[in-house]
Amino acid sequence: MTDTIYYLASCDTCRKIIKSLPKSANLKYHDIKQDPITVEELEYMRSLSGSYEALFSKKAQLYKSMDLKNKNLTEDDYRKYILEHYTFISRPVFIIQDKIYIGNTQQNMLQVMKALENV
């Protein structure tokens, strides 16, 4: 599979991260709003991350407005919500040489930069 970044073009944080990537980074850019994540892509991400919950964004506005924090969500629920609406996936998600990096924490971004140097 091609090294890929799954991101949201309208997200300021994602745009800032993309600008900071090395010019040599040979990534496929996948805007999840224009081109929703497929079942196959999500299954692959889950196989790398270990769970759908790891991919799920609890910061999403819909998470709060749908009152999901007060529900006992299962792995099937996380999968369903991620496939239903792009806002439920933590962003960005990088897949680099069959390793997954989820979210925009400083630690995660340092690991992404290191991984991109070694490609």
Phi and psi in radians as a Rosetta constraint file:
Dihedral C 1 N 2 CA 2 C 2 CIRCULARHARMONIC -1.169 0.35
Dihedral N 2 CA 2 C 2 N 3 CIRCULARHARMONIC 2.463 0.35
Dihedral C 2 N 3 CA 3 C 3 CIRCULARHARMONIC -1.056 0.35
Dihedral N 3 CA 3 C 3 N 4 CIRCULARHARMONIC 2.276 0.35
Dihedral C 3 N 4 CA 4 C 4 CIRCULARHARMONIC -2.409 0.35
Dihedral N 4 CA 4 C 4 N 5 CIRCULARHARMONIC 2.569 0.35
Dihedral C 4 N 5 CA 5 C 5 CIRCULARHARMONIC -2.017 0.35
Dihedral N 5 CA 5 C 5 N 6 CIRCULARHARMONIC 2.186 0.35
Dihedral C 5 N 6 CA 6 C 6 CIRCULARHARMONIC -1.720 0.35
Dihedral N 6 CA 6 C 6 N 7 CIRCULARHARMONIC 2.133 0.35
Dihedral C 6 N 7 CA 7 C 7 CIRCULARHARMONIC -2.588 0.35
Dihedral N 7 CA 7 C 7 N 8 CIRCULARHARMONIC 3.083 0.35
Dihedral C 7 N 8 CA 8 C 8 CIRCULARHARMONIC -2.099 0.35
Dihedral N 8 CA 8 C 8 N 9 CIRCULARHARMONIC 2.056 0.35
Dihedral C 8 N 9 CA 9 C 9 CIRCULARHARMONIC -1.056 0.35
Dihedral N 9 CA 9 C 9 N 10 CIRCULARHARMONIC -0.504 0.35
Dihedral C 9 N 10 CA 10 C 10 CIRCULARHARMONIC -1.498 0.35
Dihedral N 10 CA 10 C 10 N 11 CIRCULARHARMONIC -0.010 0.35
Dihedral C 10 N 11 CA 11 C 11 CIRCULARHARMONIC -1.581 0.35
Dihedral N 11 CA 11 C 11 N 12 CIRCULARHARMONIC 2.081 0.35
Dihedral C 11 N 12 CA 12 C 12 CIRCULARHARMONIC -1.004 0.35
Dihedral N 12 CA 12 C 12 N 13 CIRCULARHARMONIC -0.736 0.35
Dihedral C 12 N 13 CA 13 C 13 CIRCULARHARMONIC -1.097 0.35
Dihedral N 13 CA 13 C 13 N 14 CIRCULARHARMONIC -0.780 0.35
Dihedral C 13 N 14 CA 14 C 14 CIRCULARHARMONIC -1.061 0.35
Dihedral N 14 CA 14 C 14 N 15 CIRCULARHARMONIC -0.757 0.35
Dihedral C 14 N 15 CA 15 C 15 CIRCULARHARMONIC -1.079 0.35
Dihedral N 15 CA 15 C 15 N 16 CIRCULARHARMONIC -0.732 0.35
Dihedral C 15 N 16 CA 16 C 16 CIRCULARHARMONIC -1.114 0.35
Dihedral N 16 CA 16 C 16 N 17 CIRCULARHARMONIC -0.736 0.35
Dihedral C 16 N 17 CA 17 C 17 CIRCULARHARMONIC -1.119 0.35
Dihedral N 17 CA 17 C 17 N 18 CIRCULARHARMONIC -0.781 0.35
Dihedral C 17 N 18 CA 18 C 18 CIRCULARHARMONIC -1.056 0.35
Dihedral N 18 CA 18 C 18 N 19 CIRCULARHARMONIC -0.727 0.35
Dihedral C 18 N 19 CA 19 C 19 CIRCULARHARMONIC -1.075 0.35
Dihedral N 19 CA 19 C 19 N 20 CIRCULARHARMONIC -0.541 0.35
Dihedral C 19 N 20 CA 20 C 20 CIRCULARHARMONIC -1.452 0.35
Dihedral N 20 CA 20 C 20 N 21 CIRCULARHARMONIC -0.164 0.35
Dihedral C 20 N 21 CA 21 C 21 CIRCULARHARMONIC -1.218 0.35
Dihedral N 21 CA 21 C 21 N 22 CIRCULARHARMONIC 2.549 0.35
Dihedral C 21 N 22 CA 22 C 22 CIRCULARHARMONIC -1.062 0.35
Dihedral N 22 CA 22 C 22 N 23 CIRCULARHARMONIC 2.481 0.35
Dihedral C 22 N 23 CA 23 C 23 CIRCULARHARMONIC -1.040 0.35
Dihedral N 23 CA 23 C 23 N 24 CIRCULARHARMONIC -0.466 0.35
Dihedral C 23 N 24 CA 24 C 24 CIRCULARHARMONIC -1.365 0.35
Dihedral N 24 CA 24 C 24 N 25 CIRCULARHARMONIC -0.137 0.35
Dihedral C 24 N 25 CA 25 C 25 CIRCULARHARMONIC -1.100 0.35
Dihedral N 25 CA 25 C 25 N 26 CIRCULARHARMONIC 2.068 0.35
Dihedral C 25 N 26 CA 26 C 26 CIRCULARHARMONIC -1.706 0.35
Dihedral N 26 CA 26 C 26 N 27 CIRCULARHARMONIC 1.334 0.35
Dihedral C 26 N 27 CA 27 C 27 CIRCULARHARMONIC -1.919 0.35
Dihedral N 27 CA 27 C 27 N 28 CIRCULARHARMONIC 2.593 0.35
Dihedral C 27 N 28 CA 28 C 28 CIRCULARHARMONIC -1.533 0.35
Dihedral N 28 CA 28 C 28 N 29 CIRCULARHARMONIC 2.231 0.35
Dihedral C 28 N 29 CA 29 C 29 CIRCULARHARMONIC -1.677 0.35
Dihedral N 29 CA 29 C 29 N 30 CIRCULARHARMONIC 2.123 0.35
Dihedral C 29 N 30 CA 30 C 30 CIRCULARHARMONIC -2.126 0.35
Dihedral N 30 CA 30 C 30 N 31 CIRCULARHARMONIC 1.785 0.35
Dihedral C 30 N 31 CA 31 C 31 CIRCULARHARMONIC -1.377 0.35
Dihedral N 31 CA 31 C 31 N 32 CIRCULARHARMONIC 1.963 0.35
Dihedral C 31 N 32 CA 32 C 32 CIRCULARHARMONIC -1.260 0.35
Dihedral N 32 CA 32 C 32 N 33 CIRCULARHARMONIC -0.232 0.35
Dihedral C 32 N 33 CA 33 C 33 CIRCULARHARMONIC -1.449 0.35
Dihedral N 33 CA 33 C 33 N 34 CIRCULARHARMONIC -0.777 0.35
Dihedral C 33 N 34 CA 34 C 34 CIRCULARHARMONIC -1.261 0.35
Dihedral N 34 CA 34 C 34 N 35 CIRCULARHARMONIC -0.572 0.35
Dihedral C 34 N 35 CA 35 C 35 CIRCULARHARMONIC -2.387 0.35
Dihedral N 35 CA 35 C 35 N 36 CIRCULARHARMONIC 1.480 0.35
Dihedral C 35 N 36 CA 36 C 36 CIRCULARHARMONIC -0.960 0.35
Dihedral N 36 CA 36 C 36 N 37 CIRCULARHARMONIC 2.638 0.35
Dihedral C 36 N 37 CA 37 C 37 CIRCULARHARMONIC -1.141 0.35
Dihedral N 37 CA 37 C 37 N 38 CIRCULARHARMONIC 2.375 0.35
Dihedral C 37 N 38 CA 38 C 38 CIRCULARHARMONIC -1.504 0.35
Dihedral N 38 CA 38 C 38 N 39 CIRCULARHARMONIC 2.882 0.35
Dihedral C 38 N 39 CA 39 C 39 CIRCULARHARMONIC -1.011 0.35
Dihedral N 39 CA 39 C 39 N 40 CIRCULARHARMONIC -0.749 0.35
Dihedral C 39 N 40 CA 40 C 40 CIRCULARHARMONIC -1.098 0.35
Dihedral N 40 CA 40 C 40 N 41 CIRCULARHARMONIC -0.761 0.35
Dihedral C 40 N 41 CA 41 C 41 CIRCULARHARMONIC -1.107 0.35
Dihedral N 41 CA 41 C 41 N 42 CIRCULARHARMONIC -0.744 0.35
Dihedral C 41 N 42 CA 42 C 42 CIRCULARHARMONIC -1.148 0.35
Dihedral N 42 CA 42 C 42 N 43 CIRCULARHARMONIC -0.702 0.35
Dihedral C 42 N 43 CA 43 C 43 CIRCULARHARMONIC -1.078 0.35
Dihedral N 43 CA 43 C 43 N 44 CIRCULARHARMONIC -0.715 0.35
Dihedral C 43 N 44 CA 44 C 44 CIRCULARHARMONIC -1.123 0.35
Dihedral N 44 CA 44 C 44 N 45 CIRCULARHARMONIC -0.776 0.35
Dihedral C 44 N 45 CA 45 C 45 CIRCULARHARMONIC -1.044 0.35
Dihedral N 45 CA 45 C 45 N 46 CIRCULARHARMONIC -0.746 0.35
Dihedral C 45 N 46 CA 46 C 46 CIRCULARHARMONIC -1.113 0.35
Dihedral N 46 CA 46 C 46 N 47 CIRCULARHARMONIC -0.675 0.35
Dihedral C 46 N 47 CA 47 C 47 CIRCULARHARMONIC -1.113 0.35
Dihedral N 47 CA 47 C 47 N 48 CIRCULARHARMONIC -0.548 0.35
Dihedral C 47 N 48 CA 48 C 48 CIRCULARHARMONIC -1.438 0.35
Dihedral N 48 CA 48 C 48 N 49 CIRCULARHARMONIC -0.610 0.35
Dihedral C 48 N 49 CA 49 C 49 CIRCULARHARMONIC -1.593 0.35
Dihedral N 49 CA 49 C 49 N 50 CIRCULARHARMONIC -0.385 0.35
Dihedral C 49 N 50 CA 50 C 50 CIRCULARHARMONIC 1.688 0.35
Dihedral N 50 CA 50 C 50 N 51 CIRCULARHARMONIC -0.333 0.35
Dihedral C 50 N 51 CA 51 C 51 CIRCULARHARMONIC -2.846 0.35
Dihedral N 51 CA 51 C 51 N 52 CIRCULARHARMONIC 2.795 0.35
Dihedral C 51 N 52 CA 52 C 52 CIRCULARHARMONIC -1.277 0.35
Dihedral N 52 CA 52 C 52 N 53 CIRCULARHARMONIC -0.583 0.35
Dihedral C 52 N 53 CA 53 C 53 CIRCULARHARMONIC -1.043 0.35
Dihedral N 53 CA 53 C 53 N 54 CIRCULARHARMONIC -0.629 0.35
Dihedral C 53 N 54 CA 54 C 54 CIRCULARHARMONIC -1.077 0.35
Dihedral N 54 CA 54 C 54 N 55 CIRCULARHARMONIC -0.469 0.35
Dihedral C 54 N 55 CA 55 C 55 CIRCULARHARMONIC -1.599 0.35
Dihedral N 55 CA 55 C 55 N 56 CIRCULARHARMONIC -0.189 0.35
Dihedral C 55 N 56 CA 56 C 56 CIRCULARHARMONIC -1.517 0.35
Dihedral N 56 CA 56 C 56 N 57 CIRCULARHARMONIC 2.342 0.35
Dihedral C 56 N 57 CA 57 C 57 CIRCULARHARMONIC -1.641 0.35
Dihedral N 57 CA 57 C 57 N 58 CIRCULARHARMONIC 2.002 0.35
Dihedral C 57 N 58 CA 58 C 58 CIRCULARHARMONIC -1.516 0.35
Dihedral N 58 CA 58 C 58 N 59 CIRCULARHARMONIC 0.058 0.35
Dihedral C 58 N 59 CA 59 C 59 CIRCULARHARMONIC -1.629 0.35
Dihedral N 59 CA 59 C 59 N 60 CIRCULARHARMONIC -0.158 0.35
Dihedral C 59 N 60 CA 60 C 60 CIRCULARHARMONIC -1.052 0.35
Dihedral N 60 CA 60 C 60 N 61 CIRCULARHARMONIC 2.414 0.35
Dihedral C 60 N 61 CA 61 C 61 CIRCULARHARMONIC -1.061 0.35
Dihedral N 61 CA 61 C 61 N 62 CIRCULARHARMONIC -0.630 0.35
Dihedral C 61 N 62 CA 62 C 62 CIRCULARHARMONIC -1.128 0.35
Dihedral N 62 CA 62 C 62 N 63 CIRCULARHARMONIC -0.553 0.35
Dihedral C 62 N 63 CA 63 C 63 CIRCULARHARMONIC -1.026 0.35
Dihedral N 63 CA 63 C 63 N 64 CIRCULARHARMONIC -0.752 0.35
Dihedral C 63 N 64 CA 64 C 64 CIRCULARHARMONIC -1.299 0.35
Dihedral N 64 CA 64 C 64 N 65 CIRCULARHARMONIC -0.831 0.35
Dihedral C 64 N 65 CA 65 C 65 CIRCULARHARMONIC -1.167 0.35
Dihedral N 65 CA 65 C 65 N 66 CIRCULARHARMONIC -0.489 0.35
Dihedral C 65 N 66 CA 66 C 66 CIRCULARHARMONIC -1.550 0.35
Dihedral N 66 CA 66 C 66 N 67 CIRCULARHARMONIC 0.024 0.35
Dihedral C 66 N 67 CA 67 C 67 CIRCULARHARMONIC 1.002 0.35
Dihedral N 67 CA 67 C 67 N 68 CIRCULARHARMONIC 0.642 0.35
Dihedral C 67 N 68 CA 68 C 68 CIRCULARHARMONIC -1.240 0.35
Dihedral N 68 CA 68 C 68 N 69 CIRCULARHARMONIC -0.404 0.35
Dihedral C 68 N 69 CA 69 C 69 CIRCULARHARMONIC -1.139 0.35
Dihedral N 69 CA 69 C 69 N 70 CIRCULARHARMONIC -0.371 0.35
Dihedral C 69 N 70 CA 70 C 70 CIRCULARHARMONIC -1.696 0.35
Dihedral N 70 CA 70 C 70 N 71 CIRCULARHARMONIC 0.164 0.35
Dihedral C 70 N 71 CA 71 C 71 CIRCULARHARMONIC -1.910 0.35
Dihedral N 71 CA 71 C 71 N 72 CIRCULARHARMONIC 2.673 0.35
Dihedral C 71 N 72 CA 72 C 72 CIRCULARHARMONIC -1.587 0.35
Dihedral N 72 CA 72 C 72 N 73 CIRCULARHARMONIC 1.579 0.35
Dihedral C 72 N 73 CA 73 C 73 CIRCULARHARMONIC -1.387 0.35
Dihedral N 73 CA 73 C 73 N 74 CIRCULARHARMONIC 2.434 0.35
Dihedral C 73 N 74 CA 74 C 74 CIRCULARHARMONIC -1.761 0.35
Dihedral N 74 CA 74 C 74 N 75 CIRCULARHARMONIC 3.007 0.35
Dihedral C 74 N 75 CA 75 C 75 CIRCULARHARMONIC -1.005 0.35
Dihedral N 75 CA 75 C 75 N 76 CIRCULARHARMONIC -0.686 0.35
Dihedral C 75 N 76 CA 76 C 76 CIRCULARHARMONIC -1.092 0.35
Dihedral N 76 CA 76 C 76 N 77 CIRCULARHARMONIC -0.661 0.35
Dihedral C 76 N 77 CA 77 C 77 CIRCULARHARMONIC -1.124 0.35
Dihedral N 77 CA 77 C 77 N 78 CIRCULARHARMONIC -0.828 0.35
Dihedral C 77 N 78 CA 78 C 78 CIRCULARHARMONIC -1.012 0.35
Dihedral N 78 CA 78 C 78 N 79 CIRCULARHARMONIC -0.788 0.35
Dihedral C 78 N 79 CA 79 C 79 CIRCULARHARMONIC -1.043 0.35
Dihedral N 79 CA 79 C 79 N 80 CIRCULARHARMONIC -0.842 0.35
Dihedral C 79 N 80 CA 80 C 80 CIRCULARHARMONIC -1.032 0.35
Dihedral N 80 CA 80 C 80 N 81 CIRCULARHARMONIC -0.836 0.35
Dihedral C 80 N 81 CA 81 C 81 CIRCULARHARMONIC -1.156 0.35
Dihedral N 81 CA 81 C 81 N 82 CIRCULARHARMONIC -0.699 0.35
Dihedral C 81 N 82 CA 82 C 82 CIRCULARHARMONIC -1.091 0.35
Dihedral N 82 CA 82 C 82 N 83 CIRCULARHARMONIC -0.735 0.35
Dihedral C 82 N 83 CA 83 C 83 CIRCULARHARMONIC -1.262 0.35
Dihedral N 83 CA 83 C 83 N 84 CIRCULARHARMONIC -0.498 0.35
Dihedral C 83 N 84 CA 84 C 84 CIRCULARHARMONIC -1.308 0.35
Dihedral N 84 CA 84 C 84 N 85 CIRCULARHARMONIC -0.655 0.35
Dihedral C 84 N 85 CA 85 C 85 CIRCULARHARMONIC -2.579 0.35
Dihedral N 85 CA 85 C 85 N 86 CIRCULARHARMONIC 2.217 0.35
Dihedral C 85 N 86 CA 86 C 86 CIRCULARHARMONIC -0.995 0.35
Dihedral N 86 CA 86 C 86 N 87 CIRCULARHARMONIC -0.446 0.35
Dihedral C 86 N 87 CA 87 C 87 CIRCULARHARMONIC -1.139 0.35
Dihedral N 87 CA 87 C 87 N 88 CIRCULARHARMONIC -0.322 0.35
Dihedral C 87 N 88 CA 88 C 88 CIRCULARHARMONIC -1.444 0.35
Dihedral N 88 CA 88 C 88 N 89 CIRCULARHARMONIC -0.070 0.35
Dihedral C 88 N 89 CA 89 C 89 CIRCULARHARMONIC -1.679 0.35
Dihedral N 89 CA 89 C 89 N 90 CIRCULARHARMONIC 2.360 0.35
Dihedral C 89 N 90 CA 90 C 90 CIRCULARHARMONIC -1.094 0.35
Dihedral N 90 CA 90 C 90 N 91 CIRCULARHARMONIC 2.459 0.35
Dihedral C 90 N 91 CA 91 C 91 CIRCULARHARMONIC -2.305 0.35
Dihedral N 91 CA 91 C 91 N 92 CIRCULARHARMONIC 2.722 0.35
Dihedral C 91 N 92 CA 92 C 92 CIRCULARHARMONIC -1.321 0.35
Dihedral N 92 CA 92 C 92 N 93 CIRCULARHARMONIC 2.867 0.35
Dihedral C 92 N 93 CA 93 C 93 CIRCULARHARMONIC -2.013 0.35
Dihedral N 93 CA 93 C 93 N 94 CIRCULARHARMONIC 2.161 0.35
Dihedral C 93 N 94 CA 94 C 94 CIRCULARHARMONIC -1.859 0.35
Dihedral N 94 CA 94 C 94 N 95 CIRCULARHARMONIC 2.404 0.35
Dihedral C 94 N 95 CA 95 C 95 CIRCULARHARMONIC -2.119 0.35
Dihedral N 95 CA 95 C 95 N 96 CIRCULARHARMONIC 1.979 0.35
Dihedral C 95 N 96 CA 96 C 96 CIRCULARHARMONIC -2.243 0.35
Dihedral N 96 CA 96 C 96 N 97 CIRCULARHARMONIC 2.061 0.35
Dihedral C 96 N 97 CA 97 C 97 CIRCULARHARMONIC 0.836 0.35
Dihedral N 97 CA 97 C 97 N 98 CIRCULARHARMONIC 0.913 0.35
Dihedral C 97 N 98 CA 98 C 98 CIRCULARHARMONIC 1.040 0.35
Dihedral N 98 CA 98 C 98 N 99 CIRCULARHARMONIC 0.450 0.35
Dihedral C 98 N 99 CA 99 C 99 CIRCULARHARMONIC -2.093 0.35
Dihedral N 99 CA 99 C 99 N 100 CIRCULARHARMONIC 2.527 0.35
Dihedral C 99 N 100 CA 100 C 100 CIRCULARHARMONIC -1.922 0.35
Dihedral N 100 CA 100 C 100 N 101 CIRCULARHARMONIC 2.464 0.35
Dihedral C 100 N 101 CA 101 C 101 CIRCULARHARMONIC -2.270 0.35
Dihedral N 101 CA 101 C 101 N 102 CIRCULARHARMONIC 2.068 0.35
Dihedral C 101 N 102 CA 102 C 102 CIRCULARHARMONIC -2.006 0.35
Dihedral N 102 CA 102 C 102 N 103 CIRCULARHARMONIC 2.227 0.35
Dihedral C 102 N 103 CA 103 C 103 CIRCULARHARMONIC 1.612 0.35
Dihedral N 103 CA 103 C 103 N 104 CIRCULARHARMONIC -3.120 0.35
Dihedral C 103 N 104 CA 104 C 104 CIRCULARHARMONIC -2.092 0.35
Dihedral N 104 CA 104 C 104 N 105 CIRCULARHARMONIC 0.444 0.35
Dihedral C 104 N 105 CA 105 C 105 CIRCULARHARMONIC -1.123 0.35
Dihedral N 105 CA 105 C 105 N 106 CIRCULARHARMONIC 2.712 0.35
Dihedral C 105 N 106 CA 106 C 106 CIRCULARHARMONIC -1.030 0.35
Dihedral N 106 CA 106 C 106 N 107 CIRCULARHARMONIC -0.769 0.35
Dihedral C 106 N 107 CA 107 C 107 CIRCULARHARMONIC -1.038 0.35
Dihedral N 107 CA 107 C 107 N 108 CIRCULARHARMONIC -0.786 0.35
Dihedral C 107 N 108 CA 108 C 108 CIRCULARHARMONIC -1.095 0.35
Dihedral N 108 CA 108 C 108 N 109 CIRCULARHARMONIC -0.761 0.35
Dihedral C 108 N 109 CA 109 C 109 CIRCULARHARMONIC -1.172 0.35
Dihedral N 109 CA 109 C 109 N 110 CIRCULARHARMONIC -0.581 0.35
Dihedral C 109 N 110 CA 110 C 110 CIRCULARHARMONIC -1.106 0.35
Dihedral N 110 CA 110 C 110 N 111 CIRCULARHARMONIC -0.724 0.35
Dihedral C 110 N 111 CA 111 C 111 CIRCULARHARMONIC -1.136 0.35
Dihedral N 111 CA 111 C 111 N 112 CIRCULARHARMONIC -0.688 0.35
Dihedral C 111 N 112 CA 112 C 112 CIRCULARHARMONIC -1.078 0.35
Dihedral N 112 CA 112 C 112 N 113 CIRCULARHARMONIC -0.835 0.35
Dihedral C 112 N 113 CA 113 C 113 CIRCULARHARMONIC -1.053 0.35
Dihedral N 113 CA 113 C 113 N 114 CIRCULARHARMONIC -0.729 0.35
Dihedral C 113 N 114 CA 114 C 114 CIRCULARHARMONIC -1.092 0.35
Dihedral N 114 CA 114 C 114 N 115 CIRCULARHARMONIC -0.772 0.35
Dihedral C 114 N 115 CA 115 C 115 CIRCULARHARMONIC -1.107 0.35
Dihedral N 115 CA 115 C 115 N 116 CIRCULARHARMONIC -0.681 0.35
Dihedral C 115 N 116 CA 116 C 116 CIRCULARHARMONIC -1.192 0.35
Dihedral N 116 CA 116 C 116 N 117 CIRCULARHARMONIC -0.561 0.35
Dihedral C 116 N 117 CA 117 C 117 CIRCULARHARMONIC -1.124 0.35
Dihedral N 117 CA 117 C 117 N 118 CIRCULARHARMONIC -0.535 0.35
Dihedral C 117 N 118 CA 118 C 118 CIRCULARHARMONIC -1.619 0.35
Dihedral N 118 CA 118 C 118 N 119 CIRCULARHARMONIC 0.080 0.35
